């Protein structure tokens, strides 16, 4: 199935109130989170304070564990 066909199917479903847009978005986000969690074994740590950064670790090319910080998470 190509992307145009999939988009048309989703649009038809939403227009005919067969499913809520929020539930589709939630399902997509849950699927993406599961894919990330399978490939990324390290914990994602939420910010400790307002305006803080999310943190995690990853292995670099040499196999060393590196810290990664970002303003937002998935």
DSSP file (Angstrom, degrees, kcal/mol; ACC not computed):
  #  RESIDUE AA STRUCTURE BP1 BP2  ACC     N-H-->O    O-->H-N    N-H-->O    O-->H-N    TCO  KAPPA ALPHA  PHI   PSI    X-CA   Y-CA   Z-CA
    1    1 A X              0   0    0      0, 0.0     2,-0.1     0, 0.0     0, 0.0   0.000 360.0 360.0 360.0 129.0    0.0    0.0    0.0
    2    2 A X     >  -     0   0    0      1,-0.1     4,-2.3     4,-0.0     5,-0.2  -0.364 360.0-105.8 -84.2 169.2    1.5    3.4   -1.0
    3    3 A X  H  > S+     0   0    0      1,-0.2     4,-2.6     2,-0.2     5,-0.2   0.852 117.9  54.7 -64.4 -36.2    1.4    6.5    1.2
    4    4 A X  H  > S+     0   0    0      2,-0.2     4,-2.3     1,-0.2    -1,-0.2   0.921 110.1  46.4 -64.8 -43.1   -1.3    8.2   -0.9
    5    5 A X  H  > S+     0   0    0      2,-0.2     4,-2.3     1,-0.2    -2,-0.2   0.926 113.3  48.8 -63.7 -45.4   -3.6    5.2   -0.5
    6    6 A X  H  X S+     0   0    0     -4,-2.3     4,-2.5     1,-0.2    -2,-0.2   0.900 111.2  50.5 -61.4 -41.4   -3.0    5.0    3.2
    7    7 A X  H  X S+     0   0    0     -4,-2.6     4,-2.6     1,-0.2    -1,-0.2   0.911 110.2  49.7 -63.9 -42.3   -3.6    8.7    3.6
    8    8 A X  H  X S+     0   0    0     -4,-2.3     4,-2.3     2,-0.2    -2,-0.2   0.896 110.5  50.2 -63.4 -40.5   -6.9    8.4    1.7
    9    9 A X  H  X S+     0   0    0     -4,-2.3     4,-2.3     2,-0.2    -2,-0.2   0.941 112.6  46.2 -62.9 -47.4   -8.0    5.5    3.9
   10   10 A X  H  X S+     0   0    0     -4,-2.5     4,-2.5     1,-0.2    -2,-0.2   0.899 111.8  51.8 -63.3 -40.3   -7.2    7.4    7.1
   11   11 A X  H  X S+     0   0    0     -4,-2.6     4,-2.7     2,-0.2    -1,-0.2   0.919 110.4  48.4 -62.5 -43.4   -9.0   10.5    5.8
   12   12 A X  H  X S+     0   0    0     -4,-2.3     4,-1.8     2,-0.2    -2,-0.2   0.905 111.0  50.7 -62.8 -42.8  -12.1    8.5    4.9
   13   13 A X  H  <>S+     0   0    0     -4,-2.3     5,-2.5     1,-0.2     6,-0.7   0.930 113.7  44.5 -61.6 -45.6  -12.1    6.9    8.4
   14   14 A X  H ><5S+     0   0    0     -4,-2.5     3,-1.5     1,-0.2    -2,-0.2   0.910 111.7  52.2 -66.4 -42.6  -11.8   10.2   10.1
   15   15 A X  H 3<5S+     0   0    0     -4,-2.7    -1,-0.2     1,-0.3    -2,-0.2   0.829 110.5  48.4 -63.8 -31.7  -14.4   12.0    8.0
   16   16 A X  T 3<5S-     0   0    0     -4,-1.8    -1,-0.3    -5,-0.2    -2,-0.2   0.224 112.4-119.5 -94.8  14.3  -17.0    9.2    8.6
   17   17 A X  T < 5S+     0   0    0     -3,-1.5    -3,-0.2     2,-0.2     3,-0.1   0.811  70.9 136.4  54.4  35.1  -16.3    9.4   12.4
   18   18 A X  S   <S+     0   0    0     -5,-2.5     2,-0.3     1,-0.3    -4,-0.2   0.696  75.5   9.6 -82.1 -19.6  -15.2    5.8   12.4
   19   19 A X  S    S-     0   0    0     -6,-0.7    -1,-0.3    -5,-0.1     2,-0.3  -0.983  81.6-108.7-157.0 148.9  -12.3    6.6   14.7
   20   20 A X     >  -     0   0    0     -2,-0.3     4,-1.7     1,-0.1     3,-0.2  -0.596  21.5-133.0 -81.4 140.6  -11.1    9.7   16.7
   21   21 A X  H  > S+     0   0    0     -2,-0.3     4,-2.5     1,-0.2     5,-0.2   0.889 106.7  56.1 -58.5 -40.2   -8.1   11.6   15.4
   22   22 A X  H  > S+     0   0    0      1,-0.2     4,-2.7     2,-0.2    -1,-0.2   0.885 104.9  51.2 -61.7 -38.8   -6.6   11.6   18.9
   23   23 A X  H  > S+     0   0    0     -3,-0.2     4,-2.1     2,-0.2    -1,-0.2   0.880 109.8  49.9 -68.4 -36.1   -6.8    7.8   19.2
   24   24 A X  H  X S+     0   0    0     -4,-1.7     4,-2.4     2,-0.2    -2,-0.2   0.941 112.3  47.7 -64.4 -46.7   -5.0    7.4   15.8
   25   25 A X  H  X S+     0   0    0     -4,-2.5     4,-2.6     1,-0.2    -2,-0.2   0.916 111.4  50.7 -59.8 -44.4   -2.3    9.9   17.0
   26   26 A X  H  X S+     0   0    0     -4,-2.7     4,-2.3     1,-0.2    -1,-0.2   0.892 110.5  49.3 -61.8 -40.4   -1.9    8.0   20.3
   27   27 A X  H  X S+     0   0    0     -4,-2.1     4,-2.2     2,-0.2    -1,-0.2   0.908 111.3  49.1 -65.3 -42.4   -1.5    4.7   18.5
   28   28 A X  H  X S+     0   0    0     -4,-2.4     4,-2.4     1,-0.2    -2,-0.2   0.936 112.7  47.2 -62.5 -46.2    1.1    6.1   16.1
   29   29 A X  H  X S+     0   0    0     -4,-2.6     4,-2.5     1,-0.2    -2,-0.2   0.890 111.1  51.5 -64.0 -39.5    3.1    7.6   19.0
   30   30 A X  H  X S+     0   0    0     -4,-2.3     4,-2.2     2,-0.2    -1,-0.2   0.901 110.1  49.6 -63.9 -40.5    2.9    4.3   21.0
   31   31 A X  H  X S+     0   0    0     -4,-2.2     4,-2.0     2,-0.2    -2,-0.2   0.918 111.4  48.7 -64.2 -43.6    4.2    2.4   18.0
   32   32 A X  H  X S+     0   0    0     -4,-2.4     4,-2.2     1,-0.2    -2,-0.2   0.908 110.2  51.5 -63.4 -41.6    7.1    4.8   17.6
   33   33 A X  H  X S+     0   0    0     -4,-2.5     4,-2.8     1,-0.2    -1,-0.2   0.907 108.8  51.3 -61.1 -41.7    7.9    4.6   21.3
   34   34 A X  H  X S+     0   0    0     -4,-2.2     4,-1.9     1,-0.2    -1,-0.2   0.907 109.3  50.3 -63.1 -41.2    8.0    0.8   21.1
   35   35 A X  H  X S+     0   0    0     -4,-2.0     4,-1.4     2,-0.2    -1,-0.2   0.916 112.7  46.5 -62.4 -43.3   10.3    0.8   18.1
   36   36 A X  H  X S+     0   0    0     -4,-2.2     4,-2.3     1,-0.2     3,-0.3   0.928 110.5  52.4 -64.7 -45.3   12.7    3.2   19.9
   37   37 A X  H  < S+     0   0    0     -4,-2.8    -1,-0.2     1,-0.2    -2,-0.2   0.836 106.5  53.8 -63.0 -33.1   12.6    1.2   23.2
   38   38 A X  H  < S+     0   0    0     -4,-1.9    -1,-0.2     1,-0.2    -2,-0.2   0.875 118.3  34.9 -67.4 -37.0   13.5   -2.0   21.3
   39   39 A X  H  < S+     0   0    0     -4,-1.4     2,-0.6    -3,-0.3    -2,-0.2   0.692 116.0  58.0 -89.7 -21.0   16.6   -0.4   19.7
   40   40 A X     <  -     0   0    0     -4,-2.3    -1,-0.2    -5,-0.2    18,-0.0  -0.889  58.3-179.7-117.6 101.2   17.5    1.8   22.7
   41   41 A X        +     0   0    0     -2,-0.6     2,-0.2    -3,-0.1    -1,-0.1   0.589  54.1  92.1 -79.4  -9.2   18.1   -0.2   25.9
   42   42 A X  S    S-     0   0    0     15,-0.3    -2,-0.0     1,-0.1     2,-0.0  -0.588  81.7-103.9 -91.6 149.3   19.0    2.8   28.1
   43   43 A X        -     0   0    0     -2,-0.2     2,-0.6     1,-0.1    14,-0.3  -0.339  21.5-133.9 -68.7 145.3   16.4    4.7   30.2
   44   44 A X        -     0   0    0     12,-0.1     2,-0.5    -2,-0.0    12,-0.2  -0.917  23.3-153.3 -96.9 117.9   15.1    8.1   29.2
   45   45 A X  B     -A   55   0A   0     10,-3.3    10,-2.1    -2,-0.6     3,-0.1  -0.824   8.4-135.8 -98.5 123.8   15.2   10.3   32.3
   46   46 A X        -     0   0    0     -2,-0.5     7,-0.1     8,-0.2     8,-0.1  -0.278  37.8 -80.4 -72.2 162.7   12.7   13.2   32.4
   47   47 A X        -     0   0    0      5,-0.2    -1,-0.1     1,-0.1     7,-0.1  -0.302  29.2-146.5 -61.0 145.3   13.8   16.7   33.6
   48   48 A X  S    S+     0   0    0      5,-0.2     2,-0.3    -3,-0.1    -1,-0.1   0.717  81.1  27.4 -84.8 -22.5   14.0   17.1   37.4
   49   49 A X  S >  S-     0   0    0      4,-0.1     3,-2.2     0, 0.0    -1,-0.1  -0.909 101.0 -77.0-136.0 162.3   12.9   20.8   37.2
   50   50 A X  T 3  S+     0   0    0     -2,-0.3     3,-0.1     1,-0.3    -2,-0.1  -0.367 120.9  17.3 -57.5 131.2   10.8   23.0   34.9
   51   51 A X  T 3  S+     0   0    0      1,-0.2    -1,-0.3    20,-0.1    -3,-0.0   0.522  99.2 134.3  81.5   4.7   12.8   23.8   31.8
   52   52 A X    <   -     0   0    0     -3,-2.2     2,-0.3     1,-0.1    -5,-0.2  -0.020  53.9-102.6 -76.3-173.5   15.2   21.0   32.5
   53   53 A X        -     0   0    0     -7,-0.1    18,-0.2    -3,-0.1    -5,-0.2  -0.871  18.9-121.2-118.0 147.2   16.5   18.5   29.9
   54   54 A X  E     - B   0  70A   0     16,-3.0    16,-2.0    -2,-0.3     2,-0.3  -0.536  35.0-157.0 -74.7 149.8   15.7   14.9   29.2
   55   55 A X  E     +AB  45  69A   0    -10,-2.1   -10,-3.3    14,-0.2     2,-0.3  -0.972  23.7 146.6-135.3 149.6   18.7   12.5   29.5
   56   56 A X  E     - B   0  68A   0     12,-2.1    12,-2.9    -2,-0.3     2,-0.3  -0.921  32.3-120.4-158.6-178.7   19.8    9.2   28.1
   57   57 A X  E     - B   0  67A   0    -14,-0.3     2,-0.3    -2,-0.3   -15,-0.3  -0.883  21.4-178.1-128.4 162.0   22.9    7.3   27.1
   58   58 A X  E     - B   0  66A   0      8,-2.1     8,-3.4    -2,-0.3     2,-0.5  -0.968  31.0-107.5-151.8 163.4   24.1    5.7   23.9
   59   59 A X  E     - B   0  65A   0     -2,-0.3     6,-0.2     6,-0.2     5,-0.0  -0.845  33.5-146.4 -95.8 128.2   27.1    3.7   22.6
   60   60 A X    >   -     0   0    0      4,-2.8     3,-1.7    -2,-0.5    -1,-0.0  -0.135  39.5 -82.3 -80.7-174.4   29.4    5.6   20.2
   61   61 A X  T 3  S+     0   0    0      1,-0.3    -1,-0.1     2,-0.1    -2,-0.0   0.785 131.2  51.8 -61.5 -28.3   31.3    4.0   17.3
   62   62 A X  T 3  S-     0   0    0      2,-0.1    -1,-0.3     1,-0.0     3,-0.1   0.466 120.2-107.1 -87.7  -2.4   34.1    2.9   19.7
   63   63 A X  S <  S+     0   0    0     -3,-1.7     2,-0.3     1,-0.3    -2,-0.1   0.537  74.0 139.9  87.9   7.3   31.6    1.2   22.1
   64   64 A X        -     0   0    0      1,-0.1    -4,-2.8    -5,-0.0     2,-0.4  -0.641  56.7-116.8 -85.2 142.5   31.9    3.9   24.8
   65   65 A X  E     -B   59   0A   0     -2,-0.3     2,-0.3    -6,-0.2    -6,-0.2  -0.659  35.8-171.4 -80.5 126.9   28.8    4.9   26.6
   66   66 A X  E     -B   58   0A   0     -8,-3.4    -8,-2.1    -2,-0.4     2,-0.3  -0.899  20.2-122.4-119.8 147.7   28.0    8.6   26.0
   67   67 A X  E     -B   57   0A   0     -2,-0.3     2,-0.4   -10,-0.2   -10,-0.2  -0.663  22.9-165.1 -87.3 145.1   25.4   10.9   27.6
   68   68 A X  E     -B   56   0A   0    -12,-2.9   -12,-2.1    -2,-0.3     2,-0.4  -0.999   4.8-173.6-132.2 129.5   22.8   12.6   25.5
   69   69 A X  E     +B   55   0A   0     -2,-0.4     2,-0.3   -14,-0.2   -14,-0.2  -0.957   6.5 172.4-125.1 143.6   20.7   15.5   26.7
   70   70 A X  E     -B   54   0A   0    -16,-2.0   -16,-3.0    -2,-0.4    -2,-0.0  -0.987  39.8-124.5-148.1 154.6   17.8   17.2   24.9
   71   71 A X  S    S+     0   0    0     -2,-0.3     2,-0.3   -18,-0.2   -24,-0.1   0.838  96.5  22.4 -68.0 -34.3   15.1   19.8   25.7
   72   72 A X        -     0   0    0    -18,-0.1     2,-0.2   -19,-0.1    -1,-0.0  -0.887  68.5-144.7-131.4 162.7   12.3   17.5   24.7
   73   73 A X              0   0    0     -2,-0.3    -2,-0.0   -29,-0.0   -27,-0.0  -0.490 360.0 360.0-111.2-174.3   11.7   13.8   24.3
   74   74 A X              0   0    0     -2,-0.2   -41,-0.1   -41,-0.0   -42,-0.1   0.516 360.0 360.0 -47.0 360.0    9.6   11.8   21.8
